[in-house]
Amino acid sequence: MTRVKKYKISEFSRLVGLSTFTLRYYENEGIIKPHRDHNGMRYYTTADIKWIGFVLHLKGTGMKITALKEYVALRAAGDATIPARRALLAQAQKDCEAEIAERQANLQVLNHKIDWYDGKLDASIAETESFETYLKRFE
């Protein structure tokens, strides 16, 4: 029989790169559920490390805590909720892609502004040319 490795909250915190405060917050929100030993002390396992890793990926997409809690509740309800979980993840994907597109558009304007400044500094852009006029080159 394989013995499960048990991590105290401080060790688990270091392993997953989250503060113990954040772990307790996630616990209070129902996102993670630590195990308890016979003395009531919380501990985590390798499976919990993998779960937190996935949670952090979801958070990294910009998924809000309410959606994350909904996903957790659906997951706990079993495989019958797979269509709902998939729909939730598809919405998170759509939202993330929209945010990426918005950031790319903002980055493009920033790049043009830097190029405009460079042109002003090296005199490849006339002193009288405004940034607005310069941007019309790219429409």
C-alpha positions as CSV (number, residue, x, y, z in Angstrom):
1,M,0.0,0.0,0.0
2,T,1.4,3.4,-1.0
3,R,1.6,6.0,1.7
4,V,0.3,9.4,0.8
5,K,2.7,12.3,1.4
6,K,1.2,14.8,3.7
7,Y,2.2,18.5,3.6
8,K,1.6,20.9,6.4
9,I,0.3,24.3,5.3
10,S,3.7,26.0,5.6
11,E,5.4,23.4,3.4
12,F,2.5,23.3,1.0
13,S,2.6,27.1,0.8
14,R,6.2,27.0,-0.3
15,L,5.6,24.2,-2.8
16,V,2.7,26.0,-4.6
17,G,4.1,29.5,-4.3
18,L,1.1,30.9,-2.3
19,S,1.0,32.4,1.1
20,T,-0.7,30.6,3.9
21,F,-3.1,33.6,4.1
22,T,-4.1,32.9,0.4
23,L,-4.5,29.2,1.0
24,R,-6.8,29.9,4.0
25,Y,-8.7,32.4,1.9
26,Y,-9.1,29.7,-0.9
27,E,-10.2,27.3,1.8
28,N,-12.8,29.8,3.2
29,E,-14.1,30.3,-0.3
30,G,-14.4,26.6,-0.9
31,I,-11.8,26.5,-3.7
32,I,-9.6,24.1,-1.8
33,K,-10.5,21.6,0.9
34,P,-7.5,20.5,3.0
35,H,-7.5,17.1,4.6
36,R,-7.5,16.8,8.4
37,D,-5.5,14.4,10.5
38,H,-6.8,12.7,13.7
39,N,-5.9,15.8,15.6
40,G,-7.8,18.1,13.3
41,M,-4.6,19.6,11.8
42,R,-4.9,20.5,8.1
43,Y,-2.6,18.8,5.5
44,Y,-2.4,18.7,1.8
45,T,-1.3,16.0,-0.7
46,T,0.3,15.8,-4.1
47,A,-3.2,15.8,-5.7
48,D,-3.8,19.1,-3.9
49,I,-0.6,20.5,-5.5
50,K,-2.0,19.5,-8.9
51,W,-5.4,21.1,-8.1
52,I,-3.9,24.4,-7.0
53,G,-1.8,24.4,-10.1
54,F,-5.0,24.2,-12.2
55,V,-6.7,26.8,-10.1
56,L,-3.7,29.1,-10.7
57,H,-4.0,28.5,-14.4
58,L,-7.7,29.5,-14.3
59,K,-6.9,32.6,-12.2
60,G,-4.2,33.4,-14.8
61,T,-6.8,33.6,-17.5
62,G,-8.5,36.3,-15.5
63,M,-11.3,34.0,-14.2
64,K,-13.1,35.7,-11.4
65,I,-13.5,34.1,-8.0
66,T,-17.2,33.7,-8.4
67,A,-16.7,31.7,-11.6
68,L,-14.0,29.7,-10.0
69,K,-16.3,28.8,-7.1
70,E,-19.0,27.8,-9.5
71,Y,-16.5,25.5,-11.3
72,V,-15.4,24.0,-8.0
73,A,-19.1,23.3,-7.1
74,L,-19.8,21.7,-10.5
75,R,-16.6,19.6,-10.2
76,A,-17.7,18.4,-6.8
77,A,-21.1,17.4,-8.2
78,G,-19.5,14.8,-10.5
79,D,-19.3,13.9,-14.2
80,A,-22.9,14.8,-14.9
81,T,-21.7,18.4,-14.7
82,I,-19.1,18.1,-17.4
83,P,-21.1,20.0,-20.0
84,A,-21.6,22.9,-17.5
85,R,-18.0,22.9,-16.6
86,R,-17.0,22.9,-20.2
87,A,-19.3,25.8,-20.9
88,L,-17.8,27.7,-18.0
89,L,-14.3,27.1,-19.2
90,A,-15.3,28.0,-22.8
91,Q,-16.6,31.4,-21.4
92,A,-13.3,31.9,-19.5
93,Q,-11.4,31.1,-22.7
94,K,-13.5,33.7,-24.7
95,D,-13.0,36.3,-22.0
96,C,-9.3,35.7,-21.9
97,E,-9.0,35.9,-25.6
98,A,-10.9,39.2,-25.6
99,E,-8.6,40.6,-22.9
100,I,-5.5,39.4,-24.9
101,A,-6.9,41.2,-28.1
102,E,-7.5,44.4,-26.1
103,R,-4.0,44.3,-24.6
104,Q,-2.5,43.6,-28.1
105,A,-4.4,46.7,-29.4
106,N,-3.1,48.8,-26.5
107,L,0.4,47.5,-27.0
108,Q,0.3,48.4,-30.7
109,V,-0.6,52.0,-29.8
110,L,2.2,52.1,-27.3
111,N,4.6,50.7,-29.9
112,H,3.5,53.4,-32.3
113,K,4.0,56.1,-29.7
114,I,7.5,54.9,-28.9
115,D,8.3,54.8,-32.7
116,W,6.8,58.4,-33.0
117,Y,9.1,59.5,-30.2
118,D,12.1,57.8,-31.8
119,G,11.2,59.6,-35.1
120,K,11.0,62.9,-33.3
121,L,14.4,62.3,-31.7
122,D,16.2,61.2,-34.9
123,A,14.3,63.8,-37.0
124,S,12.8,61.2,-39.3
125,I,9.4,62.6,-38.3
126,A,8.7,66.3,-38.9
127,E,8.5,68.4,-35.8
128,T,5.1,69.5,-36.8
129,E,3.6,66.0,-37.2
130,S,1.3,65.1,-34.4
131,F,0.9,61.7,-33.0
132,E,-2.7,61.6,-34.3
133,T,-1.4,62.3,-37.8
134,Y,1.3,59.7,-37.4
135,L,-1.3,57.1,-36.4
136,K,-3.2,57.7,-39.7
137,R,-0.4,56.1,-41.5
138,F,-1.5,52.7,-40.0
139,E,-5.2,52.9,-40.7
